[in-house]
Amino acid sequence: MNLSQIELLRILQETQLNLSKAADKMHVVQSAVSRQLQLFEEELGSPLFERSGKKLMALTPLGKRVMSEVTTICQAKLNIQTIAADFLDSNQGTIHVATTHTQAKYFLPKPIQRFRKKYPGVRIYMVQASPEQLIHQLHVHKADIAICTERVATDIALVTLPCYEWHHSVVMPKGHPLCEGELTYARLAAQPILTYSFGFTGRSNIESAFKQSGYELDIILAAADTDVIKTYVRLGMGVGLIAGMAYDADIDQDLCARDLSHLIPLSSTKIAYLKQNYLPLYSQHFIEELLLAGKDY
């Protein structure tokens, strides 16, 4: 048994047991991958995979147990490499941040700007995706930190830190009837609604609030991007339910925005990372900057 064979098992898991893709990732021919797998199984005395001809179909019961240990070993290897790099120079490195469009555009600029002044040698790469995809990015080590509102609190493998709370607003062209008078569930439900796709930016809170009120929203357009929602609001297609922070009084002068915190519960944006991940010093300071920025909301 050697680390190359352990790495092979990890890559097979990552590629859904595809031998050809695993060989490509390891920069070897497929026959070499098959041979290493055969040697490993011979050493253990039992197969790790169910096969159909030469194709791997599924993990055997032993394979499932072994694979859980492989995950732990690979995590330890990654942590050792990160600890060593952090020990040599804690001011150099890379942070991969998985987040949504709303967080990337409206929340992250200020804390990232402050962080870069303190750590000019640290590069920051952002991956924008859905909350489910963000969590997956953490688990496959494509991201070090995730920042989003939905879903992260349900994953027990993650450390989650509350960053800040925010409210939704309704936006519409100036002169629209909803620009004046009391905002109620009934008045909003009477309008065509443009808002976030399910799973994005507090959409679950919107759904929950209106379900409890007894009114049903007429959602005619859903998008992950706030700017897309505002574009179609400007075309007169309906009113937009967006994150309050996404309304910019200078840029959006043609739109009217009104607070909906009395109708829709506050949403909480969270910072998440894998419990077993070693975070270098600069990543810990990056999280501190995020938490500090969250106090301004």
C-alpha positions as CSV (number, residue, x, y, z in Angstrom):
1,M,0.0,0.0,0.0
2,N,1.3,3.4,-0.9
3,L,0.2,7.0,-1.2
4,S,-0.2,6.8,-5.0
5,Q,-2.8,4.0,-4.5
6,I,-4.6,6.0,-1.9
7,E,-4.6,9.0,-4.3
8,L,-6.0,6.7,-7.0
9,L,-8.9,5.7,-4.8
10,R,-9.7,9.4,-4.1
11,I,-9.6,10.3,-7.8
12,L,-11.8,7.3,-8.7
13,Q,-14.4,8.6,-6.1
14,E,-14.1,12.1,-7.6
15,T,-14.6,10.8,-11.2
16,Q,-17.5,8.5,-10.3
17,L,-15.4,5.4,-10.7
18,N,-14.3,6.2,-14.3
19,L,-10.9,4.5,-14.9
20,S,-10.2,6.5,-18.1
21,K,-10.8,9.9,-16.4
22,A,-8.8,8.8,-13.3
23,A,-5.9,7.8,-15.6
24,D,-6.0,11.3,-17.3
25,K,-6.0,13.0,-14.0
26,M,-3.0,11.0,-12.8
27,H,-1.2,11.5,-16.2
28,V,-0.8,7.7,-16.8
29,V,-2.3,5.1,-19.1
30,Q,-5.4,3.4,-18.1
31,S,-3.7,0.0,-17.9
32,A,-1.4,1.4,-15.2
33,V,-4.3,2.6,-13.1
34,S,-6.0,-0.9,-13.4
35,R,-2.8,-2.6,-12.4
36,Q,-2.3,-0.4,-9.3
37,L,-5.9,-1.1,-8.3
38,Q,-5.4,-4.8,-8.8
39,L,-2.2,-4.8,-6.6
40,F,-4.0,-2.9,-3.9
41,E,-7.0,-5.3,-3.8
42,E,-4.6,-8.3,-3.8
43,E,-2.8,-6.8,-0.8
44,L,-6.1,-6.4,1.0
45,G,-7.3,-9.9,0.0
46,S,-10.8,-8.7,-1.2
47,P,-12.2,-6.6,-4.0
48,L,-13.1,-2.9,-3.4
49,F,-15.3,-2.6,-6.4
50,E,-18.1,-4.4,-8.1
51,R,-17.3,-4.8,-11.7
52,S,-19.0,-5.4,-15.0
53,G,-16.2,-6.7,-17.2
54,K,-13.5,-4.1,-16.8
55,K,-15.9,-1.4,-15.8
56,L,-16.1,-0.4,-12.1
57,M,-19.8,-0.3,-11.2
58,A,-19.9,0.4,-7.4
59,L,-18.0,0.0,-4.1
60,T,-18.2,-3.2,-2.2
61,P,-19.0,-3.1,1.5
62,L,-15.3,-3.2,2.2
63,G,-14.7,-0.5,-0.5
64,K,-17.1,1.8,1.3
65,R,-15.2,1.4,4.6
66,V,-11.8,1.8,2.9
67,M,-13.0,4.9,1.0
68,S,-14.0,6.7,4.2
69,E,-10.5,6.1,5.5
70,V,-9.0,7.3,2.2
71,T,-10.9,10.6,2.6
72,T,-9.3,11.1,6.1
73,I,-5.8,10.2,4.8
74,C,-6.1,12.7,1.9
75,Q,-7.4,15.4,4.2
76,A,-4.4,14.8,6.5
77,K,-2.0,15.0,3.5
78,L,-3.6,18.3,2.4
79,N,-3.4,19.7,5.9
80,I,0.3,18.8,6.3
81,Q,1.1,20.5,3.0
82,T,-0.9,23.6,4.1
83,I,0.7,23.7,7.6
84,A,4.2,23.5,6.1
85,A,3.5,26.3,3.6
86,D,1.9,28.4,6.4
87,F,5.0,27.8,8.6
88,L,7.4,28.9,5.9
89,D,5.5,32.1,4.9
90,S,2.1,33.0,6.4
91,N,1.9,36.1,4.1
92,Q,1.8,34.2,0.8
93,G,-0.8,31.9,-0.6
94,T,-4.2,31.6,-2.3
95,I,-7.8,31.6,-1.0
96,H,-10.5,30.1,-3.0
97,V,-13.9,31.7,-2.1
98,A,-17.1,30.1,-3.2
99,T,-20.0,32.5,-3.1
100,T,-23.2,33.7,-4.9
101,H,-23.4,36.7,-7.2
102,T,-25.1,38.8,-4.6
103,Q,-22.4,38.3,-2.0
104,A,-19.6,38.7,-4.5
105,K,-20.9,42.1,-5.8
106,Y,-22.5,43.7,-2.8
107,F,-20.9,42.4,0.4
108,L,-17.3,41.2,-0.5
109,P,-15.7,44.2,-2.2
110,K,-14.9,46.2,1.1
111,P,-13.6,43.3,3.2
112,I,-11.5,42.0,0.3
113,Q,-10.1,45.5,-0.3
114,R,-9.1,45.8,3.3
115,F,-7.6,42.3,3.4
116,R,-5.5,42.9,0.3
117,K,-3.9,45.9,1.9
118,K,-2.8,43.7,4.8
119,Y,-1.9,40.6,2.7
120,P,-0.8,41.8,-0.8
121,G,0.9,38.4,-1.3
122,V,-2.3,36.5,-1.0
123,R,-4.3,35.8,-4.2
124,I,-8.1,35.5,-4.0
125,Y,-10.1,33.4,-6.5
126,M,-13.9,33.5,-6.5
127,V,-16.2,30.8,-7.7
128,Q,-19.8,31.9,-8.2
129,A,-22.5,29.2,-8.1
130,S,-25.6,28.0,-6.4
131,P,-25.5,27.2,-2.6
132,E,-25.6,23.5,-3.3
133,Q,-22.7,23.8,-5.7
134,L,-20.8,26.0,-3.2
135,I,-21.0,23.2,-0.6
136,H,-19.8,20.7,-3.1
137,Q,-16.8,23.0,-3.9
138,L,-15.8,22.8,-0.2
139,H,-16.0,19.0,-0.1
140,V,-13.9,18.5,-3.2
141,H,-11.4,21.1,-2.1
142,K,-12.1,23.5,-4.9
143,A,-12.9,26.1,-2.4
144,D,-11.5,26.9,1.1
145,I,-14.4,29.1,2.3
146,A,-18.0,29.5,1.2
147,I,-20.2,32.6,1.8
148,C,-23.9,32.3,1.3
149,T,-27.3,32.4,2.9
150,E,-29.0,29.1,2.0
151,R,-28.2,25.5,2.9
152,V,-24.8,25.7,4.5
153,A,-26.2,25.3,8.1
154,T,-27.5,21.9,7.3
155,D,-24.2,20.2,6.6
156,I,-22.6,18.7,9.7
157,A,-19.2,18.5,8.1
158,L,-18.9,22.2,8.0
159,V,-18.1,24.9,10.5
160,T,-20.6,27.7,10.0
161,L,-20.2,31.2,11.4
162,P,-23.0,33.8,11.2
163,C,-21.7,36.8,9.3
164,Y,-24.5,39.3,9.0
165,E,-28.3,39.6,8.8
166,W,-30.1,41.4,6.1
167,H,-33.6,42.1,4.8
168,H,-35.5,42.0,1.5
169,S,-36.8,45.0,-0.3
170,V,-39.3,45.4,-3.1
171,V,-38.2,47.5,-6.1
172,M,-40.3,49.0,-8.9
173,P,-40.1,51.9,-11.3
174,K,-40.8,55.3,-9.8
175,G,-44.4,56.2,-9.9
176,H,-45.6,52.6,-9.4
177,P,-48.5,52.3,-7.0
178,L,-46.4,50.3,-4.5
179,C,-44.1,53.3,-4.0
180,E,-46.8,54.8,-1.7
181,G,-49.1,53.4,1.0
182,E,-48.7,50.5,3.4
183,L,-47.0,47.4,2.0
184,T,-49.0,44.3,2.7
185,Y,-49.0,40.7,1.6
186,A,-52.2,41.3,-0.3
187,R,-50.8,44.2,-2.3
188,L,-47.6,42.3,-3.2
189,A,-49.5,39.1,-4.1
190,A,-51.6,41.2,-6.5
191,Q,-48.4,42.1,-8.5
192,P,-46.4,40.0,-11.0
193,I,-43.2,39.2,-9.0
194,L,-39.6,38.9,-10.1
195,T,-37.2,37.4,-7.6
196,Y,-34.4,34.9,-6.9
197,S,-34.3,31.3,-8.1
198,F,-35.1,28.8,-5.4
199,G,-32.2,28.2,-3.1
200,F,-30.7,31.7,-3.7
201,T,-30.4,34.8,-1.6
202,G,-33.1,34.1,1.0
203,R,-35.8,32.8,-1.4
204,S,-36.8,30.2,1.2
205,N,-37.7,33.0,3.6
206,I,-39.9,34.7,1.0
207,E,-41.7,31.5,0.3
208,S,-42.2,30.7,4.0
209,A,-43.5,34.2,4.8
210,F,-46.1,34.2,2.1
211,K,-47.2,30.6,2.8
212,Q,-47.9,31.5,6.4
213,S,-49.7,34.7,5.4
214,G,-52.2,32.7,3.2
215,Y,-51.2,34.6,0.1
216,E,-49.5,33.2,-3.0
217,L,-47.0,35.1,-5.0
218,D,-47.3,35.2,-8.8
219,I,-43.6,34.7,-9.6
220,I,-43.3,35.2,-13.3
221,L,-39.5,35.3,-13.5
222,A,-36.7,33.9,-11.2
223,A,-33.0,34.5,-11.5
224,A,-29.8,34.0,-9.5
225,D,-28.5,37.5,-10.4
226,T,-30.0,40.6,-8.8
227,D,-29.0,42.8,-11.8
228,V,-31.1,40.5,-14.1
229,I,-34.1,41.0,-11.8
230,K,-33.7,44.8,-11.8
231,T,-33.3,44.8,-15.6
232,Y,-36.7,43.2,-16.1
233,V,-38.3,45.4,-13.4
234,R,-37.1,48.4,-15.5
235,L,-38.9,46.8,-18.5
236,G,-42.1,47.0,-16.6
237,M,-42.6,43.2,-16.3
238,G,-43.4,43.4,-12.5
239,V,-41.9,44.3,-9.1
240,G,-38.7,42.8,-7.8
241,L,-38.1,41.1,-4.4
242,I,-34.4,41.5,-3.9
243,A,-31.8,41.7,-1.1
244,G,-32.0,45.1,0.4
245,M,-28.2,45.6,0.0
246,A,-28.5,45.1,-3.7
247,Y,-30.4,48.4,-4.1
248,D,-27.9,51.2,-4.9
249,A,-29.4,54.7,-4.4
250,D,-26.9,56.2,-7.0
251,I,-27.1,53.6,-9.7
252,D,-30.8,52.7,-9.2
253,Q,-32.1,56.3,-9.2
254,D,-34.9,55.3,-11.6
255,L,-36.2,52.7,-9.2
256,C,-38.1,53.0,-5.9
257,A,-37.1,50.6,-3.1
258,R,-39.1,49.8,0.0
259,D,-38.1,47.7,3.1
260,L,-40.0,44.4,3.6
261,S,-38.5,43.5,7.0
262,H,-42.0,43.7,8.5
263,L,-43.3,41.0,6.1
264,I,-40.3,38.8,5.4
265,P,-38.0,37.5,8.2
266,L,-34.4,38.6,8.3
267,S,-32.0,36.3,6.4
268,S,-28.6,35.3,7.7
269,T,-25.5,35.1,5.6
270,K,-23.0,32.6,6.9
271,I,-19.3,31.7,6.4
272,A,-18.5,28.0,6.1
273,Y,-15.5,25.8,5.8
274,L,-14.7,22.1,6.4
275,K,-14.2,21.1,10.0
276,Q,-11.2,19.0,9.1
277,N,-9.5,21.6,7.0
278,Y,-6.5,23.4,8.4
279,L,-6.9,27.1,7.6
280,P,-3.7,29.0,7.2
281,L,-3.2,32.2,9.2
282,Y,-4.1,34.5,6.3
283,S,-7.4,32.6,5.7
284,Q,-8.2,33.0,9.4
285,H,-7.6,36.8,9.1
286,F,-9.7,36.8,5.9
287,I,-12.6,35.4,7.9
288,E,-12.0,38.0,10.6
289,E,-12.3,40.7,7.9
290,L,-15.6,39.2,6.8
291,L,-17.0,39.1,10.3
292,L,-15.9,42.7,10.9
293,A,-17.6,43.8,7.7
294,G,-20.8,42.0,8.7
295,K,-21.1,44.2,11.8
296,D,-21.7,47.2,9.4
297,Y,-25.0,45.6,8.2
